[in-house]
């Protein structure tokens, strides 16, 4: 049977949340009330300066990053539930955003998409201000030599970044790629993630390249991902009040 024109394609999406420990434990229950979802969590470290510390929810050193697979047709419903029940519209509570997926195993996808699709309950787009509609976001990721982490943070702030989330990582099995690239990657590295407005993306990536690029001792591998929807940092607070 052909899919109706107004029926969205059913697919899984990635929901990323940066939260405190207590909210991390509450998140799966909030999501599962809306749809079948799959969750993973890791410990990271947050860093921000001045008033952005409280807005980004990065005032605590240790944070939890959760990766959740959710159905796209329940995306806004899940974000609204998270925003309301975990109170991400308040300063310091954290952020949540979605990222499109280009592939996923059929078994996992079928499980995630088992949540019944109800045409009368299709998610309506979240109402946003004119300013918000123009302000798309990107997730910048830099994998850098740990000795250069501070330099990357300083350069990114000067380029417009307001904070970052850091995960300790290491290079594994990259000898073949290193031979082609012509440089050795640092074995012990930090993965630094920046959530930023689209307009700052190139400035931040260029600033990181200048102080710790692949051809420097910083050996930074830098890439970015599109962000579809975002809550936290005061977004959709007006709707909550209504």
N, CA, C and O of each residue as an XYZ file, in Angstrom:
968
protein
N       0.847     -1.195      0.000
C       0.000      0.000      0.000
C       0.883      1.245      0.000
O       1.839      1.339      0.769
N       0.555      2.193     -0.864
C       1.359      3.411     -0.969
C       1.197      4.269      0.283
O       0.124      4.331      0.884
N       2.289      4.924      0.656
C       2.263      5.786      1.825
C       1.565      7.095      1.480
O       1.818      7.675      0.424
N       0.684      7.566      2.370
C      -0.012      8.820      2.129
C       0.973      9.977      2.069
O       2.033      9.941      2.693
N       0.606     11.000      1.311
C       1.511     12.130      1.101
C       1.881     12.821      2.400
O       3.004     13.303      2.551
N       0.938     12.875      3.346
C       1.187     13.592      4.595
C       1.704     12.680      5.707
O       1.838     13.112      6.852
N       1.994     11.416      5.371
C       2.512     10.480      6.353
C       4.034     10.467      6.290
O       4.588     10.162      5.234
N       4.729     10.784      7.369
C       6.186     10.832      7.333
C       6.790      9.449      7.175
O       6.209      8.456      7.616
N       7.955      9.384      6.548
C       8.673      8.124      6.440
C       9.094      7.675      7.837
O       9.637      8.462      8.612
N       8.843      6.419      8.149
C       9.190      5.917      9.473
C      10.665      5.523      9.492
O      11.104      4.686      8.703
N      11.412      6.125     10.385
C      12.831      5.824     10.514
C      13.294      6.150     11.930
O      12.642      6.909     12.646
N      14.401      5.582     12.317
C      14.961      5.842     13.638
C      15.827      7.096     13.601
O      16.427      7.419     12.576
N      15.884      7.800     14.732
C      16.739      8.974     14.866
C      17.553      8.831     16.142
O      17.232      8.023     17.014
N      18.603      9.622     16.237
C      19.452      9.610     17.425
C      19.141     10.817     18.286
O      19.195     11.956     17.824
N      18.816     10.557     19.541
C      18.595     11.605     20.531
C      19.805     11.638     21.448
O      20.175     10.616     22.026
N      20.425     12.808     21.588
C      21.594     12.971     22.456
C      21.216     13.912     23.593
O      20.697     15.001     23.349
N      21.471     13.506     24.821
C      21.178     14.331     25.991
C      22.434     14.483     26.839
O      23.161     13.513     27.054
N      22.688     15.686     27.315
C      23.763     15.942     28.271
C      23.087     16.351     29.568
O      22.481     17.419     29.657
N      23.198     15.484     30.578
C      22.386     15.625     31.779
C      23.209     15.353     33.037
O      24.338     14.867     32.968
N      22.616     15.678     34.184
C      23.166     15.259     35.459
C      22.831     13.805     35.708
O      22.014     13.223     34.994
N      23.462     13.203     36.728
C      23.299     11.777     36.989
C      21.852     11.404     37.287
O      21.365     10.396     36.775
N      21.155     12.189     38.100
C      19.781     11.853     38.469
C      18.860     11.867     37.257
O      18.021     10.981     37.097
N      19.021     12.879     36.401
C      18.172     12.958     35.208
C      18.515     11.863     34.211
O      17.646     11.407     33.469
N      19.763     11.441     34.187
C      20.148     10.342     33.303
C      19.349      9.087     33.648
O      18.916      8.360     32.754
N      19.155      8.835     34.929
C      18.414      7.653     35.362
C      16.926      7.771     35.061
O      16.246      6.759     34.889
N      16.414      9.000     34.995
C      14.986      9.219     34.735
C      14.672      9.232     33.237
O      13.534      8.980     32.843
N      15.645      9.515     32.425
C      15.412      9.706     30.990
C      14.737      8.519     30.297
O      13.749      8.726     29.593
N      15.225      7.288     30.463
C      14.584      6.177     29.747
C      13.090      6.055     30.017
O      12.311      5.799     29.099
N      12.687      6.236     31.272
C      11.265      6.124     31.604
C      10.453      7.201     30.902
O       9.348      6.942     30.424
N      11.007      8.423     30.841
C      10.306      9.527     30.169
C      10.127      9.212     28.687
O       9.043      9.399     28.133
N      11.190      8.734     28.050
C      11.118      8.412     26.618
C      10.190      7.234     26.355
O       9.413      7.244     25.400
N      10.277      6.219     27.213
C       9.503      5.010     26.987
C       8.002      5.218     27.177
O       7.200      4.408     26.710
N       7.619      6.293     27.855
C       6.200      6.619     27.951
C       5.651      7.073     26.602
O       4.447      6.997     26.353
N       6.542      7.544     25.737
C       6.123      8.058     24.431
C       6.310      7.032     23.317
O       5.516      6.978     22.378
N       7.357      6.222     23.421
C       7.674      5.307     22.327
C       8.682      4.268     22.800
O       9.320      4.430     23.841
N       8.816      3.193     22.016
C       9.883      2.225     22.253
C      11.201      2.913     21.920
O      11.343      3.496     20.845
N      12.162      2.849     22.833
C      13.436      3.533     22.612
C      14.564      2.737     23.238
O      14.340      1.937     24.146
N      15.776      2.958     22.753
C      16.956      2.230     23.202
C      17.984      3.242     23.681
O      18.218      4.247     23.010
N      18.611      2.991     24.851
C      19.437      4.012     25.488
C      20.815      3.492     25.887
O      20.966      2.350     26.321
N      21.826      4.368     25.728
C      23.180      4.088     26.179
C      23.708      5.345     26.850
O      23.283      6.455     26.528
N      24.642      5.168     27.789
C      25.134      6.324     28.535
C      26.633      6.235     28.732
O      27.197      5.142     28.799
N      27.280      7.396     28.824
C      28.707      7.457     29.100
C      29.001      8.662     29.977
O      28.225      9.617     30.006
N      30.105      8.622     30.683
C      30.520      9.733     31.528
C      31.376     10.687     30.710
O      32.234     10.257     29.938
N      31.143     11.972     30.880
C      31.935     12.981     30.191
C      32.192     14.131     31.157
O      31.761     14.103     32.310
N      32.894     15.131     30.670
C      33.207     16.296     31.491
C      32.788     17.548     30.752
O      33.071     17.707     29.564
N      32.116     18.427     31.456
C      31.630     19.655     30.847
C      32.513     20.823     31.194
O      33.116     20.866     32.267
N      32.587     21.773     30.283
C      33.364     22.976     30.535
C      32.682     24.162     29.890
O      32.326     24.102     28.713
N      32.494     25.221     30.623
C      31.917     26.452     30.104
C      32.350     27.585     31.019
O      32.780     27.357     32.150
N      32.230     28.815     30.515
C      32.654     29.951     31.311
C      31.509     30.928     31.526
O      30.516     30.908     30.799
N      31.657     31.772     32.520
C      30.757     32.873     32.845
C      29.314     32.409     32.910
O      29.026     31.336     33.441
N      28.386     33.232     32.360
C      26.967     32.925     32.503
C      26.547     31.693     31.707
O      25.480     31.136     31.962
N      27.358     31.261     30.754
C      26.977     30.096     29.959
C      27.069     28.808     30.767
O      26.469     27.803     30.388
N      27.805     28.819     31.868
C      27.920     27.624     32.693
C      26.545     27.134     33.113
O      26.221     25.960     32.937
N      25.736     28.027     33.667
C      24.425     27.614     34.146
C      23.463     27.356     32.995
O      22.633     26.451     33.087
N      23.549     28.126     31.915
C      22.630     27.923     30.806
C      22.826     26.559     30.152
O      21.852     25.909     29.773
N      24.070     26.124     30.018
C      24.341     24.875     29.338
C      24.244     23.669     30.267
O      24.306     22.527     29.811
N      24.094     23.916     31.552
C      24.036     22.806     32.482
C      25.377     22.145     32.668
O      25.445     20.956     32.980
N      26.459     22.904     32.480
C      27.798     22.337     32.563
C      28.554     22.807     33.789
O      29.784     22.764     33.823
N      27.811     23.262     34.808
C      28.467     23.734     36.006
C      29.059     22.583     36.805
O      30.008     22.787     37.562
N      28.518     21.374     36.652
C      29.106     20.211     37.286
C      30.218     19.687     36.397
O      30.091     19.684     35.172
N      31.309     19.241     37.011
C      32.417     18.730     36.206
C      32.014     17.454     35.488
O      32.212     17.325     34.280
N      31.446     16.502     36.238
C      31.075     15.222     35.634
C      29.658     15.275     35.090
O      28.731     15.670     35.797
N      29.489     14.877     33.836
C      28.177     14.852     33.198
C      27.900     13.467     32.639
O      28.803     12.636     32.543
N      26.667     13.226     32.274
C      26.283     11.993     31.598
C      25.807     12.348     30.190
O      24.957     13.221     30.012
N      26.358     11.670     29.210
C      25.868     11.810     27.838
C      25.105     10.531     27.509
O      25.654      9.433     27.598
N      23.856     10.677     27.134
C      23.060      9.523     26.750
C      22.794      9.564     25.255
O      22.550     10.625     24.680
N      22.845      8.387     24.635
C      22.523      8.220     23.221
C      21.283      7.344     23.159
O      21.300      6.201     23.616
N      20.219      7.874     22.601
C      18.954      7.144     22.554
C      18.482      7.022     21.114
O      18.515      7.991     20.356
N      18.046      5.837     20.745
C      17.443      5.619     19.432
C      15.936      5.707     19.590
O      15.344      4.992     20.399
N      15.316      6.589     18.814
C      13.879      6.848     18.935
C      13.245      6.875     17.545
O      13.955      7.069     16.559
N      11.922      6.686     17.439
C      11.245      6.807     16.143
C      11.054      8.275     15.772
O      10.699      9.090     16.624
N      11.284      8.613     14.519
C      11.216     10.018     14.098
C       9.826     10.612     14.256
O       9.697     11.812     14.499
N       8.771      9.792     14.122
C       7.418     10.333     14.186
C       6.971     10.616     15.618
O       5.881     11.141     15.844
N       7.826     10.262     16.588
C       7.546     10.610     17.990
C       8.570     11.613     18.526
O       8.591     11.899     19.723
N       9.401     12.135     17.661
C      10.521     12.989     18.083
C      10.068     14.188     18.909
O      10.546     14.384     20.026
N       9.160     14.983     18.377
C       8.736     16.186     19.095
C       7.998     15.844     20.384
O       8.124     16.545     21.388
N       7.216     14.747     20.345
C       6.519     14.313     21.547
C       7.504     13.961     22.661
O       7.288     14.301     23.824
N       8.587     13.278     22.291
C       9.609     12.887     23.265
C      10.351     14.117     23.787
O      10.601     14.233     24.987
N      10.700     15.032     22.884
C      11.404     16.239     23.319
C      10.556     17.070     24.266
O      11.062     17.615     25.246
N       9.267     17.167     23.972
C       8.378     17.916     24.864
C       8.301     17.252     26.240
O       8.298     17.934     27.264
N       8.238     15.924     26.256
C       8.159     15.208     27.529
C       9.437     15.401     28.336
O       9.386     15.612     29.547
N      10.587     15.330     27.660
C      11.870     15.547     28.341
C      11.939     16.965     28.874
O      12.341     17.196     30.015
N      11.540     17.913     28.035
C      11.591     19.322     28.422
C      10.741     19.584     29.661
O      11.132     20.342     30.548
N       9.573     18.946     29.708
C       8.647     19.167     30.818
C       9.052     18.405     32.075
O       9.114     18.985     33.159
N       9.330     17.102     31.936
C       9.541     16.270     33.117
C      10.954     16.378     33.687
O      11.151     16.197     34.888
N      11.937     16.671     32.837
C      13.296     16.859     33.335
C      13.634     18.345     33.485
O      14.733     18.708     33.905
N      12.654     19.203     33.129
C      12.768     20.656     33.312
C      14.017     21.240     32.649
O      14.738     22.033     33.253
N      14.264     20.839     31.403
C      15.422     21.369     30.696
C      15.251     22.831     30.312
O      16.203     23.474     29.870
N      14.035     23.362     30.480
C      13.827     24.779     30.211
C      14.381     25.646     31.339
O      14.417     26.870     31.218
N      14.814     25.017     32.441
C      15.431     25.761     33.533
C      16.946     25.809     33.334
O      17.535     24.892     32.762
N      17.565     26.884     33.810
C      19.000     27.027     33.677
C      19.715     25.909     34.433
O      19.344     25.568     35.556
N      20.737     25.350     33.807
C      21.580     24.379     34.470
C      21.112     22.943     34.401
O      21.791     22.059     34.923
N      19.959     22.671     33.767
C      19.428     21.309     33.762
C      19.999     20.446     32.647
O      19.946     19.219     32.730
N      20.544     21.064     31.607
C      21.135     20.288     30.531
C      20.506     20.594     29.186
O      19.707     21.521     29.059
N      20.872     19.808     28.182
C      20.356     20.009     26.832
C      20.040     18.654     26.203
O      20.534     17.619     26.649
N      19.210     18.679     25.165
C      18.879     17.486     24.400
C      18.700     17.895     22.946
O      18.107     18.935     22.656
N      19.210     17.082     22.038
C      19.053     17.394     20.613
C      19.029     16.103     19.810
O      19.461     15.054     20.286
N      18.522     16.192     18.592
C      18.420     15.023     17.717
C      19.334     15.161     16.513
O      19.595     16.261     16.025
N      19.808     14.025     16.051
C      20.716     13.960     14.905
C      20.190     12.897     13.944
O      19.810     11.812     14.384
N      20.161     13.181     12.642
C      19.682     12.174     11.690
C      20.659     11.004     11.579
O      21.865     11.172     11.756
N      20.128      9.825     11.287
C      20.942      8.629     11.086
C      20.967      8.266      9.606
O      19.966      8.412      8.905
N      22.109      7.797      9.140
C      22.196      7.367      7.745
C      22.073      5.854      7.611
O      21.937      5.340      6.501
N      22.118      5.134      8.735
C      21.974      3.686      8.686
C      21.785      3.111     10.074
O      22.207      3.703     11.067
N      21.140      1.938     10.137
C      20.908      1.248     11.409
C      20.523     -0.191     11.081
O      19.952     -0.448     10.021
N      20.827     -1.131     11.971
C      20.492     -2.532     11.712
C      18.980     -2.716     11.664
O      18.236     -2.034     12.369
N      18.538     -3.643     10.825
C      17.106     -3.869     10.653
C      16.438     -4.336     11.941
O      15.310     -3.942     12.236
N      17.133     -5.174     12.710
C      16.539     -5.708     13.935
C      16.255     -4.574     14.918
O      15.172     -4.503     15.498
N      17.236     -3.688     15.100
C      17.058     -2.562     16.022
C      16.006     -1.608     15.485
O      15.144     -1.145     16.231
N      16.075     -1.309     14.180
C      15.118     -0.386     13.577
C      13.687     -0.890     13.735
O      12.794     -0.121     14.091
N      13.464     -2.177     13.472
C      12.119     -2.729     13.590
C      11.594     -2.632     15.016
O      10.404     -2.407     15.235
N      12.496     -2.804     15.988
C      12.073     -2.696     17.383
C      11.694     -1.258     17.722
O      10.662     -1.012     18.346
N      12.537     -0.307     17.305
C      12.288      1.109     17.597
C      10.996      1.575     16.925
O      10.230      2.347     17.501
N      10.766      1.101     15.713
C       9.597      1.555     14.952
C       8.341      0.736     15.239
O       7.344      0.859     14.529
N       8.386     -0.097     16.275
C       7.209     -0.886     16.638
C       6.158     -0.052     17.361
O       5.019     -0.490     17.524
N       6.542      1.158     17.798
C       5.558      2.057     18.395
C       4.484      2.375     17.358
O       4.813      2.835     16.265
N       3.218      2.145     17.671
C       2.156      2.375     16.681
C       2.167      3.805     16.156
O       2.302      4.760     16.921
N       2.024      3.937     14.846
C       1.900      5.254     14.228
C       0.422      5.602     14.151
O      -0.367      4.881     13.540
N       0.057      6.710     14.775
C      -1.350      7.139     14.764
C      -1.436      8.472     14.032
O      -0.878      9.476     14.474
N      -2.137      8.464     12.914
C      -2.200      9.662     12.079
C      -2.787     10.840     12.839
O      -2.372     11.980     12.628
N      -3.742     10.582     13.717
C      -4.368     11.689     14.432
C      -3.449     12.255     15.508
O      -3.716     13.317     16.070
N      -2.345     11.525     15.793
C      -1.435     11.972     16.851
C      -0.057     12.299     16.298
O       0.934     12.307     17.028
N      -0.008     12.569     14.986
C       1.284     12.906     14.379
C       1.851     14.149     15.039
O       1.128     15.104     15.324
N       3.158     14.124     15.279
C       3.801     15.279     15.898
C       3.622     16.523     15.052
O       3.873     16.510     13.847
N       3.194     17.579     15.677
C       3.187     18.875     15.020
C       4.536     19.538     15.260
O       5.101     19.397     16.344
N       5.070     20.265     14.264
C       6.353     20.927     14.467
C       6.294     21.854     15.665
O       5.288     22.529     15.884
N       7.364     21.888     16.438
C       7.415     22.788     17.579
C       7.382     24.230     17.112
O       8.100     24.608     16.186
N       6.550     25.029     17.751
C       6.468     26.434     17.397
C       7.729     27.146     17.837
O       8.130     27.048     18.996
N       8.354     27.860     16.920
C       9.587     28.561     17.239
C       9.461     30.017     16.841
O       8.679     30.374     15.960
N      10.235     30.842     17.498
C      10.254     32.250     17.157
C      10.956     32.442     15.822
O      11.621     31.529     15.332
N      10.813     33.633     15.224
C      11.497     33.914     13.967
C      12.999     33.754     14.125
O      13.673     33.240     13.232
N      13.522     34.195     15.261
C      14.952     34.079     15.509
C      15.365     32.622     15.556
O      16.403     32.256     15.005
N      14.562     31.777     16.211
C      14.900     30.365     16.350
C      14.846     29.652     15.010
O      15.662     28.767     14.751
N      13.895     30.022     14.148
C      13.786     29.387     12.850
C      15.029     29.633     12.016
O      15.422     28.772     11.228
N      15.655     30.788     12.173
C      16.832     31.126     11.393
C      18.106     30.515     11.980
O      19.137     30.462     11.310
N      18.033     30.058     13.219
C      19.225     29.634     13.933
C      19.319     28.120     13.984
O      18.866     27.488     14.939
N      19.915     27.543     12.939
C      20.161     26.111     12.912
C      21.405     25.817     13.738
O      22.206     26.711     14.013
N      21.559     24.554     14.132
C      22.679     24.181     14.987
C      23.488     23.047     14.377
O      22.999     22.274     13.554
N      24.741     22.974     14.808
C      25.648     21.923     14.376
C      26.381     21.370     15.595
O      26.618     22.087     16.567
N      26.733     20.097     15.532
C      27.568     19.493     16.559
C      28.951     19.302     15.960
O      29.131     18.519     15.027
N      29.927     20.023     16.501
C      31.314     19.912     16.051
C      32.035     18.930     16.973
O      31.920     19.019     18.195
N      32.769     18.005     16.386
C      33.528     17.023     17.159
C      34.994     17.118     16.760
O      35.319     17.081     15.573
N      35.874     17.240     17.740
C      37.316     17.284     17.504
C      37.984     16.224     18.372
O      37.836     16.235     19.594
N      38.716     15.314     17.747
C      39.496     14.307     18.479
C      40.938     14.789     18.460
O      41.564     14.837     17.402
N      41.469     15.148     19.629
C      42.729     15.889     19.689
C      43.666     15.302     20.742
O      43.218     14.716     21.727
N      44.944     15.463     20.527
C      45.963     15.108     21.514
C      45.609     15.769     22.844
O      45.341     16.970     22.887
N      45.606     14.994     23.928
C      45.185     15.522     25.225
C      45.996     16.746     25.656
O      45.480     17.607     26.367
N      47.259     16.829     25.232
C      48.097     17.963     25.613
C      47.611     19.265     24.983
O      47.996     20.350     25.420
N      46.758     19.159     23.947
C      46.281     20.346     23.236
C      44.828     20.692     23.554
O      44.258     21.603     22.953
N      44.237     19.973     24.487
C      42.828     20.203     24.798
C      42.570     21.640     25.240
O      41.624     22.271     24.769
N      43.402     22.163     26.137
C      43.208     23.535     26.624
C      43.338     24.547     25.495
O      42.582     25.517     25.442
N      44.289     24.331     24.592
C      44.465     25.246     23.459
C      43.234     25.220     22.548
O      42.806     26.256     22.039
N      42.675     24.030     22.351
C      41.479     23.897     21.515
C      40.301     24.610     22.166
O      39.535     25.293     21.486
N      40.153     24.453     23.473
C      39.054     25.109     24.180
C      39.190     26.629     24.110
O      38.207     27.328     23.861
N      40.391     27.141     24.325
C      40.609     28.592     24.269
C      40.333     29.138     22.871
O      39.697     30.180     22.718
N      40.817     28.426     21.855
C      40.620     28.889     20.475
C      39.156     28.830     20.081
O      38.665     29.724     19.391
N      38.454     27.796     20.506
C      37.039     27.657     20.143
C      36.196     28.733     20.821
O      35.261     29.258     20.217
N      36.516     29.063     22.061
C      35.790     30.127     22.754
C      35.990     31.456     22.042
O      35.040     32.219     21.866
N      37.216     31.734     21.636
C      37.495     32.978     20.923
C      36.742     33.044     19.599
O      36.454     34.131     19.098
N      36.421     31.869     19.028
C      35.718     31.812     17.744
C      34.205     31.784     17.901
O      33.482     31.785     16.905
N      33.712     31.758     19.154
C      32.267     31.815     19.361
C      31.653     30.658     20.107
O      30.455     30.690     20.389
N      32.436     29.615     20.447
C      31.888     28.490     21.212
C      31.642     28.930     22.650
O      32.433     29.681     23.220
N      30.551     28.462     23.227
C      30.199     28.859     24.588
C      30.484     27.779     25.613
O      30.423     28.047     26.812
N      30.790     26.581     25.186
C      31.083     25.495     26.103
C      31.355     24.230     25.318
O      31.163     24.196     24.103
N      31.800     23.193     26.002
C      32.127     21.944     25.328
C      31.924     20.782     26.285
O      31.859     20.956     27.501
N      31.827     19.602     25.707
C      31.760     18.373     26.488
C      32.937     17.497     26.067
O      33.175     17.305     24.875
N      33.673     16.964     27.043
C      34.911     16.247     26.765
C      34.797     14.792     27.184
O      34.356     14.490     28.293
N      35.196     13.899     26.300
C      35.283     12.477     26.607
C      36.714     12.027     26.353
O      37.287     12.334     25.308
N      37.288     11.308     27.296
C      38.627     10.765     27.099
C      38.542      9.587     26.130
O      37.654      8.742     26.240
N      39.476      9.543     25.180
C      39.440      8.500     24.154
C      40.869      8.117     23.775
O      41.828      8.695     24.287
N      41.005      7.139     22.874
C      42.334      6.747     22.412
C      42.259      6.263     20.976
O      41.215      5.804     20.514
N      43.358      6.371     20.291
C      43.443      5.940     18.899
C      43.712      4.439     18.859
O      44.612      3.946     19.539
N      42.935      3.719     18.067
C      43.123      2.271     17.960
C      43.069      1.834     16.495
O      42.185      2.250     15.746
N      44.008      1.004     16.104
C      43.978      0.386     14.777
C      43.977      1.359     13.619
O      43.314      1.112     12.611
N      44.710      2.472     13.736
C      44.670      3.497     12.684
C      45.959      3.576     11.857
O      46.178      4.567     11.161
N      46.814      2.545     11.923
C      48.106      2.601     11.235
C      47.961      2.804      9.724
O      48.709      3.574      9.121
N      46.998      2.111      9.121
C      46.823      2.232      7.670
C      46.418      3.643      7.282
O      46.962      4.212      6.336
N      45.454      4.214      8.016
C      45.011      5.575      7.724
C      46.130      6.573      7.994
O      46.286      7.546      7.255
N      46.910      6.339      9.045
C      48.016      7.248      9.376
C      49.050      7.283      8.265
O      49.631      8.333      7.990
N      49.287      6.133      7.619
C      50.242      6.086      6.515
C      49.765      6.929      5.341
O      50.561      7.603      4.688
N      48.467      6.888      5.076
C      47.905      7.677      3.969
C      47.898      9.164      4.322
O      48.241     10.013      3.499
N      47.499      9.465      5.570
C      47.441     10.865      6.011
C      48.830     11.469      6.094
O      49.015     12.655      5.823
N      49.816     10.644      6.472
C      51.179     11.145      6.589
C      51.512     11.672      7.960
O      52.457     12.446      8.108
N      50.757     11.272      8.973
C      51.031     11.695     10.342
C      50.501     10.645     11.308
O      49.576      9.898     10.989
N      51.104     10.601     12.500
C      50.660      9.661     13.530
C      49.693     10.357     14.476
O      49.933     11.484     14.909
N      48.613      9.683     14.785
C      47.628     10.236     15.703
C      48.036      9.918     17.139
O      48.629      8.875     17.416
N      47.709     10.825     18.032
C      48.032     10.627     19.434
C      47.265      9.431     19.983
O      46.061      9.304     19.761
N      47.967      8.552     20.704
C      47.309      7.378     21.274
C      46.289      7.771     22.338
O      45.183      7.232     22.376
N      46.666      8.713     23.202
C      45.760      9.207     24.232
C      45.183     10.539     23.776
O      45.925     11.499     23.568
N      43.882     10.603     23.622
C      43.272     11.815     23.062
C      42.006     12.182     23.834
O      41.502     11.407     24.647
N      41.519     13.363     23.561
C      40.228     13.815     24.081
C      39.298     14.032     22.898
O      39.693     14.606     21.883
N      38.080     13.577     23.035
C      37.046     13.892     22.052
C      36.235     15.052     22.615
O      35.578     14.920     23.648
N      36.287     16.184     21.932
C      35.647     17.402     22.411
C      34.462     17.717     21.499
O      34.622     17.835     20.284
N      33.288     17.851     22.084
C      32.073     18.121     21.315
C      31.565     19.522     21.623
O      31.450     19.910     22.786
N      31.264     20.277     20.573
C      30.738     21.635     20.702
C      29.374     21.695     20.032
O      29.253     21.369     18.852
N      28.359     22.100     20.755
C      27.048     22.362     20.164
C      26.972     23.854     19.900
O      27.061     24.654     20.831
N      26.807     24.239     18.628
C      26.910     25.652     18.290
C      25.912     26.053     17.220
O      25.416     25.210     16.472
N      25.623     27.330     17.153
C      24.793     27.853     16.069
C      25.545     27.678     14.754
O      26.771     27.780     14.713
N      24.806     27.416     13.689
C      25.415     27.130     12.394
C      26.372     28.233     11.954
O      27.403     27.955     11.340
N      26.038     29.463     12.260
C      26.853     30.585     11.794
C      28.265     30.574     12.358
O      29.163     31.187     11.780
N      28.479     29.885     13.486
C      29.806     29.835     14.096
C      30.592     28.581     13.709
O      31.764     28.453     14.063
N      29.968     27.669     12.995
C      30.597     26.373     12.732
C      31.959     26.504     12.062
O      32.952     25.980     12.567
N      32.012     27.192     10.940
C      33.276     27.293     10.207
C      34.343     28.021     11.004
O      35.511     27.634     10.973
N      33.954     29.074     11.720
C      34.918     29.827     12.528
C      35.554     28.933     13.592
O      36.765     28.971     13.807
N      34.728     28.136     14.247
C      35.232     27.268     15.308
C      36.120     26.167     14.739
O      37.193     25.893     15.278
N      35.678     25.538     13.654
C      36.472     24.462     13.060
C      37.808     24.985     12.549
O      38.829     24.311     12.688
N      37.814     26.174     11.962
C      39.063     26.763     11.477
C      39.987     27.141     12.633
O      41.205     26.997     12.532
N      39.402     27.626     13.730
C      40.206     27.994     14.897
C      40.880     26.763     15.497
O      42.045     26.814     15.892
N      40.143     25.659     15.562
C      40.725     24.414     16.083
C      41.831     23.931     15.151
O      42.890     23.503     15.608
N      41.587     24.000     13.856
C      42.601     23.573     12.878
C      43.879     24.384     13.021
O      44.980     23.841     12.924
N      43.735     25.689     13.254
C      44.907     26.562     13.328
C      45.804     26.253     14.519
O      47.026     26.367     14.418
N      45.208     25.861     15.653
C      46.026     25.631     16.858
C      46.387     24.162     17.071
O      47.342     23.851     17.782
N      45.610     23.248     16.446
C      45.858     21.827     16.712
C      45.475     20.956     15.530
O      44.979     19.844     15.714
N      45.698     21.448     14.318
C      45.298     20.715     13.129
C      46.019     19.398     12.946
O      46.941     19.068     13.692
N      45.593     18.657     11.953
C      46.100     17.306     11.725
C      47.602     17.291     11.456
O      48.282     16.318     11.785
N      48.119     18.354     10.865
C      49.539     18.421     10.529
C      50.368     19.068     11.633
O      51.546     19.361     11.430
N      49.767     19.295     12.798
C      50.489     19.818     13.952
C      50.617     18.706     14.997
O      50.114     17.601     14.795
N      51.282     18.997     16.096
C      51.410     18.009     17.166
C      50.062     17.733     17.845
O      49.915     16.744     18.564
N      49.087     18.607     17.614
C      47.754     18.382     18.168
C      46.999     17.283     17.465
O      46.103     16.670     18.045
N      47.358     17.023     16.197
C      46.766     15.972     15.348
C      45.245     15.870     15.485
O      44.710     14.771     15.626
N      44.553     16.998     15.444
C      43.101     16.994     15.630
C      42.377     16.511     14.378
O      42.632     16.991     13.274
N      41.480     15.563     14.567
C      40.551     15.143     13.523
C      39.236     15.845     13.829
O      38.660     15.661     14.901
N      38.759     16.658     12.873
C      37.613     17.533     13.132
C      36.496     17.222     12.134
O      36.744     17.106     10.934
N      35.276     17.090     12.634
C      34.121     16.911     11.746
C      32.890     17.480     12.427
O      32.919     17.783     13.620
N      31.803     17.626     11.671
C      30.571     18.192     12.231
C      29.368     17.372     11.803
O      29.400     16.680     10.786
N      28.295     17.461     12.604
C      27.046     16.753     12.347
C      25.891     17.741     12.418
O      25.912     18.650     13.247
N      24.881     17.581     11.562
C      23.714     18.468     11.642
C      22.846     18.135     12.840
O      22.716     16.965     13.201
N      22.254     19.135     13.458
C      21.330     18.951     14.577
C      19.933     19.319     14.101
O      19.721     20.416     13.584
N      18.991     18.419     14.270
C      17.635     18.664     13.788
C      16.822     19.506     14.770
O      16.335     20.579     14.414
N      16.676     19.026     15.993
C      15.874     19.720     17.004
C      16.692     19.855     18.277
O      17.560     19.032     18.564
N      16.401     20.911     19.039
C      17.186     21.190     20.242
C      16.283     21.723     21.343
O      15.450     22.598     21.107
N      16.456     21.185     22.556
C      15.812     21.756     23.731
C      16.871     21.966     24.799
O      17.941     21.359     24.759
N      16.559     22.833     25.754
C      17.537     23.244     26.742
C      18.009     24.650     26.399
O      17.603     25.205     25.378
N      18.844     25.221     27.222
C      19.347     26.573     27.012
C      18.194     27.550     26.840
O      18.307     28.538     26.115
N      17.062     27.261     27.527
C      15.920     28.166     27.476
C      15.018     28.001     26.279
O      14.024     28.717     26.162
N      15.341     27.050     25.354
C      14.522     26.913     24.166
C      13.175     26.268     24.506
O      13.097     25.340     25.311
N      12.124     26.783     23.871
C      10.758     26.323     24.044
C      10.241     26.579     25.456
O       9.235     26.000     25.863
N      10.929     27.449     26.209
C      10.464     27.799     27.557
C       9.131     28.523     27.479
O       8.267     28.336     28.337
N       8.963     29.349     26.452
C       7.702     30.074     26.303
C       6.539     29.117     26.167
O       5.473     29.345     26.739
N       6.737     28.025     25.401
C       5.678     27.036     25.246
C       5.356     26.382     26.583
O       4.192     26.130     26.896
N       6.398     26.107     27.373
C       6.185     25.485     28.670
C       5.325     26.370     29.541
O       4.441     25.878     30.243
N       5.572     27.689     29.507
C       4.816     28.620     30.325
C       3.363     28.666     29.881
O       2.461     28.813     30.705
N       3.132     28.537     28.547
C       1.779     28.544     28.031
C       1.020     27.295     28.471
O      -0.150     27.129     28.125
